């Protein structure tokens, strides 16, 4: 499985990158046909909160199924 990580906002440190890759690789236990995982980390200013943090993951399988959370 190929893991791509992108960030909008502050730079990502090496410990966080390793943690993300470790956690995403565990998804193969449940979905054996995952071909690619794309993780997006976004930090923005919002009116409701001083800082808003969002993490999104998109999984693509070899059968063409796309899961997004």
Secondary structure, DSSP 8 states (H G I E B T S, - for coil): -EEEEEEESS---HHHHHHHHHHHHGGGGT-TTEEEEEEEEEEE--SSSS-EEEEEEEEEETTS-EEE-
